[in-house]
Amino acid sequence: MSISMRMKQVSLYLGKQVGRGTCVELTWNKLFSLLCLLLFIVLVGGNSDNPDIKNYINNYYNSGSVEEGAFLYFILVHIFQLAGVSYYGFRLAIYSLGYFVLYKAMLKFTQKPLFLLICYALSLLLMDSTQTYNFLGMCFLLLGFAFLQPDEGKNNETKYIICVLLACGCHIVFIVFIPFVIFSKITQKKVLLQIGIILILLYCFLSLIISQSALVSMLSSMLDLLGLSFYLEYTGSHTRFGHLVPMFQHVCGTLICMVLYRKAKRLNLQSRKILRFFVLVSLYGFFFFPLFRFQSTLNRLTRDICLIPFISCSVAYSEYFQSKSKVLIKVLMFLWATVIGFFTTYAFHWDSIVVPFFSSNWILGV
């Protein structure tokens, strides 16, 4: 055998060994990720007591109308009714579908989704066990963002709009994310992005200081344009200081995305394009700030994209964080996810959501 043939065999052997090591690492991450998903499905899909479950049961057995514009949910209800499935079986299937979509979206962003799943568990898991419509819509929205990210492929805008329409089929409020396609195109140029940031900041500042009646007038024009005039009923009430918490959380999340993007840009890394995309998603959330002054429930509009900073961190984590700082970054992001979960669920819904989440589950027999 010639020396060149022997060298080729050695190279192939070493390549297989390196490939095996990489596959083992990725497989373990994905294995634990799948176990996490299974745990979520059991805990959430099997949950039998939460503040909204009676309404969902009533709608399932008396589905005469489409609530919250949830036409997709309505269609699924009728399919499962025709199959003779009980509400709890339907709930288990619906959440299984949602977590499958969420996992597919995460895999498009990173090949190591375990970090994202833990952040999700700490921040949104318990509230999502109650708000089924919104949970399903959020999953399809994130899948849409995954299709729309730079270098994803052909027809990405069409795929994004289809995903958002599916999200609208779970909750009509997700229609406000359709114009993001236009926003992301307009802000491709640096100058236009800078102008956009200035206008967004000015817009948010005015929405905080102008009178309630002037804000209603401004919003009515926007909602009429979007075909969401029925949401004007929310403007009959207002919050006192409750709107400041979700605003603060979203500002912090946006700053995380911007810091990660600026570092990637300074180092001229490949991830700078997708990190810039995450900044745009976070900036788009500022348009919803005026709505928070009317009802705190509307803060779900930014809560539905609160995973974006964690996704940004996951992308940056694998490319330019040093080994010594990786553990610290993970700990800080887990703490930030816990803060979101605290203000979203733990602090205000302990007895109604947190306790029943672990104490009432038909799958676990409790």
C-alpha positions in Angstrom: 0.0 0.0 0.0 1.4 3.4 -0.9 2.2 6.1 1.6 -0.5 8.4 0.2 -3.2 5.7 0.7 -2.1 5.1 4.3 -2.2 8.9 4.9 -5.7 9.0 3.5 -6.9 6.2 5.8 -5.4 7.9 8.8 -7.1 11.1 7.9 -10.5 9.3 7.5 -10.0 7.6 10.9 -9.2 10.8 12.7 -12.1 12.6 11.0 -14.5 9.8 12.1 -13.2 10.1 15.7 -13.7 13.9 15.8 -17.1 13.5 14.2 -18.1 11.0 16.8 -17.1 13.3 19.6 -19.1 16.2 18.1 -22.1 13.9 17.6 -22.0 12.6 21.2 -21.9 16.2 22.5 -24.9 17.3 20.3 -26.8 14.1 21.0 -26.5 14.5 24.8 -27.8 18.1 24.5 -30.7 17.0 22.3 -31.4 14.0 24.4 -31.8 16.1 27.6 -33.8 18.7 25.5 -36.2 16.0 24.4 -36.5 14.8 28.1 -37.3 18.5 29.0 -40.0 18.6 26.3 -41.5 15.4 27.6 -41.5 16.8 31.1 -43.2 20.0 29.8 -45.9 18.0 28.0 -46.6 15.9 31.1 -46.7 18.8 33.5 -48.5 21.3 31.2 -50.6 19.0 29.1 -51.7 17.0 32.2 -52.5 20.1 34.3 -56.1 19.9 35.5 -56.5 23.1 37.5 -55.7 26.7 36.6 -57.7 29.9 36.5 -58.8 29.5 32.8 -59.4 25.8 32.5 -63.1 26.0 33.2 -63.6 28.4 30.3 -61.5 26.2 28.0 -63.6 23.1 29.0 -66.8 25.0 28.4 -65.6 26.2 25.0 -64.5 22.7 24.1 -67.9 21.1 24.7 -70.0 24.2 23.6 -67.9 25.5 20.7 -70.5 27.7 19.1 -68.3 30.6 18.3 -64.6 31.5 17.7 -63.2 33.3 20.7 -60.2 35.6 20.4 -60.3 35.0 16.6 -58.9 31.5 17.3 -60.1 29.8 14.1 -57.3 27.3 14.0 -58.0 26.3 17.6 -61.7 26.1 16.7 -61.0 23.7 13.8 -58.8 21.5 16.0 -61.6 21.4 18.6 -64.1 20.1 16.0 -61.7 17.5 14.7 -61.0 16.1 18.2 -64.7 16.2 19.1 -65.6 14.2 16.0 -62.9 11.7 17.1 -64.6 11.5 20.5 -61.6 12.8 22.5 -62.2 14.3 25.9 -61.0 17.8 26.7 -58.0 16.6 28.7 -56.9 14.4 25.8 -57.3 17.3 23.5 -55.3 19.6 25.8 -52.5 17.0 25.9 -52.4 16.9 22.1 -52.5 20.7 21.7 -49.6 21.3 24.1 -47.7 18.4 22.4 -48.2 20.2 19.1 -47.1 23.6 20.6 -43.9 22.2 22.1 -43.1 20.4 18.8 -43.4 23.7 17.0 -41.4 25.6 19.7 -38.6 23.0 19.6 -38.4 23.2 15.8 -38.1 26.9 16.0 -35.3 26.6 18.6 -33.4 24.1 16.4 -33.4 26.6 13.6 -31.6 29.1 15.9 -29.2 26.7 17.7 -28.2 23.1 17.6 -28.0 23.1 21.4 -31.6 24.0 22.6 -31.3 22.8 26.2 -30.2 26.3 27.4 -33.2 27.9 25.8 -35.6 25.3 27.2 -34.4 25.9 30.7 -34.8 29.7 30.3 -38.3 29.1 28.9 -39.2 26.9 31.9 -38.0 29.5 34.4 -39.8 32.4 32.6 -42.9 31.3 30.8 -43.8 27.7 31.4 -46.3 28.1 34.2 -48.2 31.0 32.6 -48.3 29.2 29.3 -50.1 26.3 31.2 -53.0 28.7 31.7 -53.1 30.8 28.5 -53.4 28.1 25.8 -54.4 30.4 23.0 -51.5 32.7 23.6 -49.0 29.8 24.1 -49.8 28.3 20.7 -49.7 31.7 19.0 -46.2 32.4 20.5 -44.9 29.0 19.2 -45.9 29.7 15.7 -44.6 33.3 15.9 -41.2 32.1 17.0 -41.2 29.6 14.1 -42.0 32.5 11.8 -39.0 34.5 13.2 -36.8 31.4 12.6 -37.8 31.3 8.9 -37.3 35.1 8.6 -33.8 35.2 10.0 -31.0 36.1 7.6 -29.6 33.4 5.2 -32.5 31.1 6.1 -33.4 30.4 2.5 -36.0 31.2 -0.2 -39.5 32.4 0.4 -38.7 33.3 4.0 -41.1 36.2 4.1 -43.9 34.1 2.8 -43.2 31.4 5.4 -43.1 34.1 8.1 -46.5 35.4 7.1 -48.0 31.9 7.0 -46.6 31.2 10.5 -48.1 34.5 11.8 -51.4 33.7 10.2 -51.3 30.4 12.0 -50.6 32.3 15.2 -53.6 34.5 14.5 -55.6 31.3 14.2 -54.7 30.8 17.9 -55.2 34.4 19.0 -56.0 37.3 16.7 -53.7 39.7 18.5 -50.7 38.2 16.7 -51.8 40.1 13.6 -49.8 43.0 14.9 -46.6 41.1 14.0 -47.3 41.0 10.3 -46.0 44.5 9.6 -42.6 43.4 11.1 -41.7 42.2 7.5 -41.9 45.8 6.4 -40.1 47.1 9.5 -37.2 44.7 9.0 -36.8 45.7 5.3 -37.0 49.4 6.0 -34.3 49.2 8.7 -31.8 47.2 6.6 -29.7 50.4 6.0 -27.8 51.7 9.0 -29.1 55.3 8.6 -32.7 54.2 8.4 -32.1 52.0 11.5 -30.7 54.9 13.5 -33.7 57.1 12.4 -36.0 54.3 13.3 -34.5 54.0 16.8 -34.9 57.7 17.4 -38.5 57.6 16.2 -39.3 54.6 18.4 -37.8 56.3 21.5 -39.8 59.5 20.7 -42.9 57.5 20.2 -42.5 55.6 23.5 -41.8 58.9 25.3 -44.9 60.5 24.0 -47.0 57.5 24.8 -46.0 57.8 28.4 -46.6 61.5 28.9 -49.6 62.4 26.7 -53.1 62.3 28.1 -55.2 59.1 28.1 -57.8 60.6 25.7 -55.1 61.6 23.2 -53.6 58.2 23.4 -57.0 56.6 22.7 -57.3 58.7 19.6 -53.9 57.7 18.4 -54.5 54.0 19.0 -58.0 54.0 17.4 -56.4 55.2 14.1 -53.8 52.4 14.3 -56.3 49.7 15.3 -58.7 50.7 12.5 -55.9 50.5 10.0 -55.0 47.0 11.2 -58.7 45.9 11.4 -58.5 45.4 15.2 -61.0 48.2 16.2 -62.7 45.7 18.5 -59.7 46.0 20.8 -60.7 49.6 21.6 -62.8 48.1 24.4 -59.5 47.7 26.3 -59.1 51.5 26.3 -62.0 51.9 28.7 -59.6 51.1 31.6 -56.1 52.1 32.5 -53.2 50.9 34.7 -51.5 53.0 37.3 -47.9 51.9 37.4 -48.3 48.3 36.3 -47.2 49.1 32.8 -43.8 50.1 34.0 -42.7 46.5 34.9 -43.2 44.9 31.4 -41.7 48.0 29.8 -38.6 47.8 32.0 -38.2 44.1 31.3 -38.5 44.6 27.5 -35.9 47.5 27.6 -33.5 45.2 29.5 -34.0 42.4 27.0 -33.4 44.8 24.1 -30.2 46.1 25.7 -29.0 42.5 26.0 -29.6 41.9 22.3 -27.9 45.2 21.4 -24.8 44.5 23.5 -24.3 41.1 22.0 -24.8 42.4 18.4 -22.3 45.3 18.9 -19.7 42.9 20.2 -20.2 40.5 17.2 -20.1 43.5 14.9 -16.8 44.8 16.4 -15.2 41.4 16.1 -16.7 41.0 12.6 -18.2 37.6 13.4 -20.6 35.6 11.3 -23.3 35.8 13.9 -23.6 39.6 13.6 -26.4 39.3 10.9 -28.7 37.2 13.0 -27.9 39.2 16.2 -28.9 42.3 14.3 -32.1 40.6 13.3 -32.9 39.9 17.0 -32.3 43.6 17.8 -34.9 44.5 15.2 -37.4 42.1 16.7 -36.8 43.6 20.2 -37.1 47.1 18.8 -40.4 46.3 17.2 -41.8 45.4 20.6 -41.5 49.1 21.6 -44.5 49.9 19.4 -46.8 48.0 21.8 -45.8 50.1 24.9 -48.8 52.5 24.7 -51.2 49.6 25.0 -49.8 48.7 28.4 -51.3 51.8 29.9 -54.8 50.4 29.4 -54.6 46.8 30.5 -51.7 44.8 32.0 -52.9 41.7 30.1 -51.7 43.4 26.9 -48.1 43.1 28.0 -48.2 39.6 26.5 -47.3 41.3 23.2 -43.7 41.8 24.5 -43.8 38.7 26.7 -44.3 36.6 23.5 -40.9 37.8 22.3 -39.1 37.7 25.7 -37.2 34.6 24.6 -35.4 36.6 21.9 -32.6 37.8 24.3 -32.0 34.2 25.4 -31.8 33.1 21.8 -29.4 35.9 21.1 -27.3 34.8 24.0 -27.3 31.2 22.8 -26.1 32.2 19.3 -23.3 34.5 20.8 -22.5 31.9 23.5 -21.2 29.4 21.0 -19.1 31.8 19.0 -17.2 34.3 21.1 -17.7 33.8 24.8 -14.5 32.6 26.5 -14.7 29.3 28.5 -14.3 31.1 31.8 -17.2 33.5 31.2 -19.6 30.9 29.8 -20.7 29.6 33.2 -21.2 33.1 34.5 -23.3 34.1 31.4 -25.5 31.1 31.8 -26.1 31.8 35.5 -26.9 35.5 34.7 -29.4 34.5 32.0 -31.0 31.9 34.2 -31.4 34.6 36.9 -32.9 37.0 34.3 -35.4 34.3 33.2 -36.4 33.8 36.9 -37.0 37.6 37.2 -39.3 37.4 34.2 -41.1 34.4 35.7 -41.3 36.2 39.1 -43.2 39.2 37.6 -45.1 37.1 35.2 -46.4 34.4 37.5 -44.7 33.7 40.8 -45.3 37.0 42.5 -49.0 37.4 41.7 -50.4 34.0 40.9 -48.8 31.7 43.4 -52.0 30.1 44.8 -53.9 30.1 41.5 -51.2 28.9 39.1 -48.0 27.8 40.7 -49.4 25.5 43.4 -52.1 23.8 41.2 -49.4 23.4 38.5 -47.6 20.8 40.7 -50.5 19.5 42.7 -53.2 18.9 40.1 -52.2 16.6 37.2 -54.3 13.8 35.8 -51.3 12.1 34.2 -49.3 12.0 37.4 -52.4 11.0 39.4 -52.4 14.0 41.7 
